[in-house]
Amino acid sequence: MAKKRNRITFQCTECGHPVGMSELNPPKDDEVISCHGCGHEFGTYGEVRGAVIEMARDETDTVIEQTFGKRPG
């Protein structure tokens, strides 16, 4: 996923076509995000956003663990 001039873009997992959306005018949480190349549906914007946030948290935890060791209980 890349961020470029207030746009979030990623490649379709089915056809590789770029999929993008504007941060300045994001879709509503219940709008379905789909590829304009092949029509593959990724889910609602709310679901996609939640998944991206969870992936970022997991990646952050991994980097912290690799750098400082495991967090205490």
Steps between C-alpha positions, in 0.01 A plus 500: 500500500635841410408854591539764232363854505208429731422172321522149632575247230554125485498231235204272444579154633317345205624691192772738623310811389565805721217582741495841664295731713535858615564578865347843441170346385496143634214261430232451765557208738228292333617559140645191331859533379557319172757483222419709195700254289332168577218586742641298792338619824722550806219579744362822640727797559449454875611136479799583281604789725470277809712229339769751402509642854533149646782416255682821597467414870635151441793636299576758770492231771741287294746788454485587871553136596795465261654821630434483874390143567161374611280730703444398860173310565 
